[in-house]
């Protein structure tokens, strides 16, 4: 089976939506998984970024919009703000994917880290301008850092459990 066959793409698209809904459900459950007061990583965001960089065809814009808008409503965030930031960051990563395939993983991790911190700070700035009550800045930055540090684990699980490999430059040009 070719890496870009329609069956492959639709299977991974369905898997992405199922995993995203499972992560949303897991976050809504009252499991008390606090790790000593540290905020947990945003696994839904990391899933979107890892899959976008690995194989951009399996993460369509419509799925991102629906999943993250649903998450905004269920997590009681301002509807659409985080979704807009996710879509802008994912499309930025999608545009840079050709250059990231030629470089080692650290370059990819750095691009994702810049996207996450940019999103966190821009989200906080917009909420501050709109006079919304905010968590302490340190807590917000720690969550961004924890999210960035968890990215290699999400990539490893995507690669070794789900078989989502990074496409080469020739395969990406075919898209």
TORKOL-4160 file (C-alpha; in steps of 0.2 Angstrom, whole numbers, padded with zeros to 4 digits, m for minus):
175
<pt num="1" X="0000" Y="0000" Z="0000"/>
<pt num="2" X="0007" Y="0017" Z="m0005"/>
<pt num="3" X="0010" Y="0030" Z="0008"/>
<pt num="4" X="m0002" Y="0042" Z="m0001"/>
<pt num="5" X="m0016" Y="0030" Z="m0006"/>
<pt num="6" X="m0033" Y="0037" Z="m0003"/>
<pt num="7" X="m0037" Y="0022" Z="0009"/>
<pt num="8" X="m0022" Y="0027" Z="0019"/>
<pt num="9" X="m0026" Y="0045" Z="0020"/>
<pt num="10" X="m0045" Y="0042" Z="0025"/>
<pt num="11" X="m0039" Y="0029" Z="0038"/>
<pt num="12" X="m0028" Y="0041" Z="0046"/>
<pt num="13" X="m0040" Y="0055" Z="0045"/>
<pt num="14" X="m0053" Y="0044" Z="0054"/>
<pt num="15" X="m0040" Y="0039" Z="0067"/>
<pt num="16" X="m0035" Y="0057" Z="0070"/>
<pt num="17" X="m0053" Y="0062" Z="0074"/>
<pt num="18" X="m0056" Y="0047" Z="0085"/>
<pt num="19" X="m0040" Y="0051" Z="0095"/>
<pt num="20" X="m0044" Y="0069" Z="0096"/>
<pt num="21" X="m0061" Y="0065" Z="0103"/>
<pt num="22" X="m0054" Y="0052" Z="0115"/>
<pt num="23" X="m0041" Y="0065" Z="0121"/>
<pt num="24" X="m0056" Y="0078" Z="0124"/>
<pt num="25" X="m0066" Y="0065" Z="0133"/>
<pt num="26" X="m0051" Y="0060" Z="0144"/>
<pt num="27" X="m0048" Y="0078" Z="0149"/>
<pt num="28" X="m0066" Y="0080" Z="0154"/>
<pt num="29" X="m0066" Y="0065" Z="0165"/>
<pt num="30" X="m0063" Y="0068" Z="0184"/>
<pt num="31" X="m0047" Y="0057" Z="0185"/>
<pt num="32" X="m0036" Y="0069" Z="0196"/>
<pt num="33" X="m0021" Y="0066" Z="0186"/>
<pt num="34" X="m0011" Y="0081" Z="0192"/>
<pt num="35" X="0008" Y="0078" Z="0193"/>
<pt num="36" X="0012" Y="0088" Z="0209"/>
<pt num="37" X="0004" Y="0104" Z="0204"/>
<pt num="38" X="0011" Y="0105" Z="0186"/>
<pt num="39" X="m0001" Y="0108" Z="0172"/>
<pt num="40" X="m0003" Y="0094" Z="0160"/>
<pt num="41" X="0003" Y="0096" Z="0142"/>
<pt num="42" X="m0010" Y="0100" Z="0128"/>
<pt num="43" X="m0010" Y="0083" Z="0120"/>
<pt num="44" X="m0023" Y="0088" Z="0107"/>
<pt num="45" X="m0012" Y="0102" Z="0101"/>
<pt num="46" X="0003" Y="0090" Z="0100"/>
<pt num="47" X="m0007" Y="0077" Z="0091"/>
<pt num="48" X="m0012" Y="0090" Z="0078"/>
<pt num="49" X="0006" Y="0097" Z="0076"/>
<pt num="50" X="0014" Y="0080" Z="0076"/>
<pt num="51" X="0003" Y="0073" Z="0063"/>
<pt num="52" X="0003" Y="0089" Z="0053"/>
<pt num="53" X="0022" Y="0088" Z="0051"/>
<pt num="54" X="0023" Y="0070" Z="0048"/>
<pt num="55" X="0009" Y="0068" Z="0035"/>
<pt num="56" X="0000" Y="0084" Z="0031"/>
<pt num="57" X="m0013" Y="0076" Z="0020"/>
<pt num="58" X="m0021" Y="0067" Z="0035"/>
<pt num="59" X="m0025" Y="0082" Z="0045"/>
<pt num="60" X="m0038" Y="0092" Z="0035"/>
<pt num="61" X="m0042" Y="0110" Z="0039"/>
<pt num="62" X="m0061" Y="0105" Z="0042"/>
<pt num="63" X="m0056" Y="0092" Z="0055"/>
<pt num="64" X="m0045" Y="0104" Z="0064"/>
<pt num="65" X="m0059" Y="0117" Z="0065"/>
<pt num="66" X="m0072" Y="0105" Z="0071"/>
<pt num="67" X="m0061" Y="0096" Z="0084"/>
<pt num="68" X="m0054" Y="0112" Z="0091"/>
<pt num="69" X="m0070" Y="0122" Z="0091"/>
<pt num="70" X="m0078" Y="0108" Z="0100"/>
<pt num="71" X="m0064" Y="0108" Z="0113"/>
<pt num="72" X="m0066" Y="0127" Z="0115"/>
<pt num="73" X="m0084" Y="0124" Z="0120"/>
<pt num="74" X="m0082" Y="0109" Z="0131"/>
<pt num="75" X="m0067" Y="0117" Z="0140"/>
<pt num="76" X="m0076" Y="0133" Z="0142"/>
<pt num="77" X="m0063" Y="0143" Z="0133"/>
<pt num="78" X="m0067" Y="0159" Z="0123"/>
<pt num="79" X="m0075" Y="0150" Z="0107"/>
<pt num="80" X="m0064" Y="0152" Z="0092"/>
<pt num="81" X="m0049" Y="0160" Z="0099"/>
<pt num="82" X="m0038" Y="0145" Z="0102"/>
<pt num="83" X="m0045" Y="0137" Z="0087"/>
<pt num="84" X="m0039" Y="0151" Z="0076"/>
<pt num="85" X="m0022" Y="0151" Z="0084"/>
<pt num="86" X="m0021" Y="0132" Z="0081"/>
<pt num="87" X="m0026" Y="0133" Z="0063"/>
<pt num="88" X="m0014" Y="0147" Z="0059"/>
<pt num="89" X="0000" Y="0138" Z="0068"/>
<pt num="90" X="m0004" Y="0121" Z="0059"/>
<pt num="91" X="m0005" Y="0130" Z="0042"/>
<pt num="92" X="0012" Y="0138" Z="0045"/>
<pt num="93" X="0019" Y="0121" Z="0049"/>
<pt num="94" X="0011" Y="0114" Z="0034"/>
<pt num="95" X="0020" Y="0127" Z="0023"/>
<pt num="96" X="0037" Y="0124" Z="0031"/>
<pt num="97" X="0036" Y="0105" Z="0030"/>
<pt num="98" X="0047" Y="0104" Z="0014"/>
<pt num="99" X="0061" Y="0112" Z="0023"/>
<pt num="100" X="0058" Y="0102" Z="0039"/>
<pt num="101" X="0060" Y="0085" Z="0030"/>
<pt num="102" X="0078" Y="0089" Z="0026"/>
<pt num="103" X="0084" Y="0094" Z="0043"/>
<pt num="104" X="0085" Y="0083" Z="0059"/>
<pt num="105" X="0071" Y="0081" Z="0072"/>
<pt num="106" X="0078" Y="0096" Z="0083"/>
<pt num="107" X="0074" Y="0108" Z="0069"/>
<pt num="108" X="0056" Y="0101" Z="0069"/>
<pt num="109" X="0055" Y="0102" Z="0088"/>
<pt num="110" X="0061" Y="0120" Z="0088"/>
<pt num="111" X="0048" Y="0125" Z="0075"/>
<pt num="112" X="0034" Y="0117" Z="0085"/>
<pt num="113" X="0041" Y="0125" Z="0101"/>
<pt num="114" X="0041" Y="0142" Z="0093"/>
<pt num="115" X="0023" Y="0139" Z="0087"/>
<pt num="116" X="0017" Y="0133" Z="0105"/>
<pt num="117" X="0025" Y="0148" Z="0114"/>
<pt num="118" X="0019" Y="0160" Z="0101"/>
<pt num="119" X="0001" Y="0153" Z="0103"/>
<pt num="120" X="0002" Y="0153" Z="0122"/>
<pt num="121" X="0008" Y="0171" Z="0122"/>
<pt num="122" X="m0004" Y="0178" Z="0109"/>
<pt num="123" X="m0019" Y="0169" Z="0117"/>
<pt num="124" X="m0014" Y="0177" Z="0133"/>
<pt num="125" X="m0012" Y="0194" Z="0125"/>
<pt num="126" X="m0029" Y="0194" Z="0117"/>
<pt num="127" X="m0037" Y="0188" Z="0133"/>
<pt num="128" X="m0028" Y="0202" Z="0143"/>
<pt num="129" X="m0034" Y="0215" Z="0130"/>
<pt num="130" X="m0052" Y="0209" Z="0132"/>
<pt num="131" X="m0050" Y="0210" Z="0151"/>
<pt num="132" X="m0053" Y="0192" Z="0154"/>
<pt num="133" X="m0047" Y="0185" Z="0171"/>
<pt num="134" X="m0031" Y="0175" Z="0168"/>
<pt num="135" X="m0021" Y="0162" Z="0177"/>
<pt num="136" X="m0004" Y="0168" Z="0183"/>
<pt num="137" X="0009" Y="0170" Z="0169"/>
<pt num="138" X="0021" Y="0158" Z="0177"/>
<pt num="139" X="0007" Y="0144" Z="0176"/>
<pt num="140" X="0003" Y="0148" Z="0158"/>
<pt num="141" X="0022" Y="0148" Z="0153"/>
<pt num="142" X="0025" Y="0131" Z="0163"/>
<pt num="143" X="0010" Y="0123" Z="0153"/>
<pt num="144" X="0018" Y="0129" Z="0137"/>
<pt num="145" X="0035" Y="0122" Z="0142"/>
<pt num="146" X="0027" Y="0105" Z="0148"/>
<pt num="147" X="0018" Y="0104" Z="0131"/>
<pt num="148" X="0034" Y="0107" Z="0121"/>
<pt num="149" X="0044" Y="0094" Z="0132"/>
<pt num="150" X="0030" Y="0081" Z="0128"/>
<pt num="151" X="0031" Y="0083" Z="0109"/>
<pt num="152" X="0045" Y="0070" Z="0106"/>
<pt num="153" X="0034" Y="0057" Z="0116"/>
<pt num="154" X="0019" Y="0061" Z="0105"/>
<pt num="155" X="0030" Y="0059" Z="0089"/>
<pt num="156" X="0037" Y="0043" Z="0095"/>
<pt num="157" X="0019" Y="0036" Z="0099"/>
<pt num="158" X="0013" Y="0042" Z="0082"/>
<pt num="159" X="0028" Y="0034" Z="0073"/>
<pt num="160" X="0029" Y="0017" Z="0083"/>
<pt num="161" X="0011" Y="0014" Z="0088"/>
<pt num="162" X="0001" Y="0021" Z="0074"/>
<pt num="163" X="0015" Y="0019" Z="0060"/>
<pt num="164" X="0014" Y="0038" Z="0055"/>
<pt num="165" X="0031" Y="0041" Z="0047"/>
<pt num="166" X="0038" Y="0057" Z="0041"/>
<pt num="167" X="0036" Y="0059" Z="0022"/>
<pt num="168" X="0052" Y="0063" Z="0012"/>
<pt num="169" X="0053" Y="0078" Z="0000"/>
<pt num="170" X="0049" Y="0068" Z="m0016"/>
<pt num="171" X="0033" Y="0061" Z="m0008"/>
<pt num="172" X="0028" Y="0079" Z="m0001"/>
<pt num="173" X="0030" Y="0086" Z="m0019"/>
<pt num="174" X="0018" Y="0073" Z="m0025"/>
<pt num="175" X="0005" Y="0081" Z="m0014"/>
